[in-house]
Amino acid sequence: MNTTVKSILNTIVTVGLIFSTGICFAQEEGFQSDNLSRQRIAQTGMKFLNVSLDARAASMGDAMTSQVTSSSAMFYNPAGMAYMQQRADITLGQTQWIAHVQYNMAGLAYNTRIGIFGLFGIMVNYGDFLETIRADNERGYLDLGTITPTASAFGVSYAKALTNRFAVGANVKYAAEDFGKSTVRLDDSGNQVEKQFGVNTVALDFGVLYKTGFKSLNLAMGLRNFSRELTFSQESFELPLTFRIGLSMDLLDITSMNPEMHSLLLSIDTERPRDYYENIRIGGEYVFMNLISVRAGYVFPHDTQGLNAGLGLASEVGSVGFRFDYAYSQYATFGTVNRIVLGFNF
């Protein structure tokens, strides 16, 4: 049996073992019955941590666990930036989310002799909400103006290629939701009694990435939003913990086509979220001359999310690289979501 055949067989066995592990993991948690599955829907807090913010990733259905990228990997699988070749990479992005909620994100990855270090941040603006309180007047309430709740997460990241085929990465992040200062009651004199509402915690992300050695086939695993249980207003909740297994490969590697002219990446993730059904994410990306990218992705099963699509442009001026990515996502009755990301590396 020649080396190529052995490599293919080893890859098939490895993929089978990984996906079998994922299935067993879900079964051990007791999700065999539909009744138990329904009980876990919408049972977590700080859901802003699960919103996809990178346009390239979103256009491919977030099937990013096994992809080798740069600073954007911190938002998916930090091990994906371990093989970054540039000295530094910067990602800046904005997402116009459902109901006019606005997400802003930034990430910086820096290449050193001992690994890749990163910094990242997420800011969420939920807009203005009218504040009222019950009162004994003709209208039955008092108008107290508006409140502006926000959410944010800031963290540090580290990734290291332990060999030329195996890498690990992790994030440590501080996440907080600030619901603002609200009036909870009126005292006997009619004065407002206010209280500050919010919650915060420290969470961990962890991931590994393995280059199989067969062409560009990668395998990976990631765990996101691991944290202690939190309490808000006497109610306990957990963060939206997710476990993913993924594989990706440039399908044109098995052809004689020039890789400098064309590439066709296929990426597949299986996800086991804490508060939703297990799902599969499939994404594809065609790149022409390393300049223009066309992408599409799909997630199933999913109650609202439909087709994801996007475009990308990349260029270099001297030693500085630029990229622009746009993603369009459909969310049934919720409308569409648009994402724009700018990236720089040098």
Phi, psi and omega in degrees: 000123184284171185297321181297315180296318178299319180298317180296315180296318179298321179295315180299316179297317181297314179299316180299318179295319181294313181291328176294320177299318179297319180294317179296321179302315180293320182293321181296335179278356173085037181255030181289327185261148177296327182297315179293324180296319180295328183293339185266354182295131175058042181251020178233166177243180182053045182296345178299338180291344182260357180286128180286127186248344180270127185296319180298315181296314182298321180292341178256023178069020181064023177278072189243357189303322186259008184270140175274111181231213181230233186295334179294342180297337181299336181270359183226289175221105185301337178296340181293345179261005183295332182259021178298130184269332183287160177292317181214152178218136182235135176235129177231131184210159176222139179236124173269097189275181180300145177061032175065020173285135185244128176251136172234137181222155177211143178217142178228124177242137183231130184270123178234177180291336184254010178136185181258125176253145182219156172231142179211158179210149177228131176234133182236129176246115182272358181089186182263141178236139177291136178250127177225166175215146181297138181211156179271071176227186184297323181278338181088001179204163174248140176270118185252012179099220183227158171235152183233090178289148179222166174219154181203157174211133179227142182199175176241152184225152176214137177222144183217130173274105182289328172220183177284003180228350184227131183222154176231158178201157181207152173240145166238123186223150175255122182241140182213147171238126180246111181268003176085177178265123184236154176278123183262337178191172173249135179282184184297336179268001181086007179278150182281133174255115187255157178215139177274131180245139177174172179207149180209161180195170172252134182230161182236144169238148180212144179204158174228154179220134182233122173272116188291335185094348175267105183051231181254020183291122178243146173236148182204165178215142181215145176233127184234147173066046174276123185202169175289165175286140182247163177229131175225125179051047176070006177250132179267147177206166179241161176287161182284073180298134178226144177236127183230147171234135183216160172218152180207155180196144170280109186294337180283355176296335181268009176245180179262011182291147181291118181293342177282345180257321185220147168212148180223095184274132171244129182229134182228130175238143165248132186238136174241096178274158179290328189238025178206174179290153172299144182217165178242136180240126182236130180223148177227149180216121173256129181239130179249119177056029180057023183242313186242133181236139174236130188227156175204154180202161181212145180238132177210145353284154176205137185290325188233327188286130179251228183288142172242138180211161180187170179230155177217145175233139179223146180203164177228137174236104185067236180263007183252129178255143179236149175213147176227129181230140177229141178227142178236128180230140177262137178228058174043235184291348180278351179093207184248157178236132180244138179230140177229133180225137172245139180226150179221144173214154180203000000 
